[in-house]
Amino acid sequence: MVEFKTDRVPVRIFTSSFEIEGNVHIKLGGYLDRISDVLNLGKTKYLPITETKYRIRSDNDGEFAQTDCLIINIGNVEMIDVMEP
């Protein structure tokens, strides 16, 4: 198995239906070392988010559900807020 070091970037992602908070892992140094690089690659259709909590956007008072990993379709992303660690 090939392993490489990644940097966890805390993000808040909005799709038309969900608000998602968690960590995107990006490769350190060189190519793909920014979230925008990963999103614009074109080969990747899905983005894994770790240590995730999410809720339905129309339910502003709703509680967040939690999961270890959530994989979202990049085509459904409307906005990404890179949060301070």
Secondary structure, DSSP 8 states (H G I E B T S, - for coil): -----EEEEEEEEEESSEEEEEEEEEESSSTT-SHHHHHHSSS--EEEEEEEEEEETT-TT---EEEEEEEEEGGGEEEEEE---
